[in-house]
């Protein structure tokens, strides 16, 4: 099973199914000051080709639908995100996915890009794929990310201890704060996200 992908177009960001053609632009995008990447795994210019290859291998195995985040106004590649870890019922229907492997270049971290990207992915997950649940998780110490996830209406389900690999150099494992949105909550979450995107665009 491969997660269905198509171009997801918004007003400020467009999500394009990731491909090898994005490698040169991603190399250029990540050749920046890395201080703001913080708790997030972001490839270096030297590791971009291997990073993209790994995400495409996950795609081909059915584990991931990876996307390049493209700024609508300029056409620049400004980040990466994905739907991944699909879970299926015995019938084969996908009932849950996770939004993850998300990063944005420093100049795009304060605008409407992340909110609209989440809106596009959640719309695709709930309305096209027909899932019942979407997970979002982050390093439990990442207060900024936790606040952003909670602000869109996701529910904190708890902290999973030593559950996932860490992005911190020299540290193998991290505690993860696990959030979720279920289908019944999606209409309200969608309204909140749409309002959030418009408010950030107006600034």
Steps between C-alpha positions, in 0.01 A plus 500: 500500500626847406337808653319699232681823408411800291605865497333677795469869414442782745523878485852533643643147480471216252580142599654304212562125519873479577725383217863495395436819305474682835855409608681811360244741647509323837881518507474875451218537753686334789824688438405751772557576867373188678442648846122522460464133401530413869340163576432416135685261267598707194750376240821685428583591139734198490234258627201621296535236228506218758213663692278521192595144402396376844164676484433362151587150620247545780248617242560197280458265797167661592628662820489865391358763267780762499452854372722793408362825640506766228440872557223604260621859456857410400500133404780442754528173691460598865467166678381142519208323664317170472214274582648177627459190718162397353305247706239277340201294600474134396295624203804695382347843568743756638353625828794703637806689380753737653618842387874510549853550367408868474746786473505851355789730415551781755330775299182291462461400864307809612245535218184317396695219331490244780134561583393472137716192447326332795162607358584344162627174651212462743245573227661235280514249786143541624317590180691310228656205683206473741703435814354500850808635675810711434798497737747782559797463733800705603791492740342545842747785573399697188264751659454700179394196299271372774327839523455515122348151485267570791395832343343328199279291727696177530467313830803408708474130579816471709877480493664182369828450684818419304273419208667648191838597364625843599614785275735625771866424418644232727155395626345176373145504634245760606169525682218585257185702564222323307201692364205391288203627304208265433243525224222638723726792595612577146226756408588719800874454446458598135322825595775582751773433247330702227468795739862456608622507140299815420623676816863422422462604136358834612804586712 
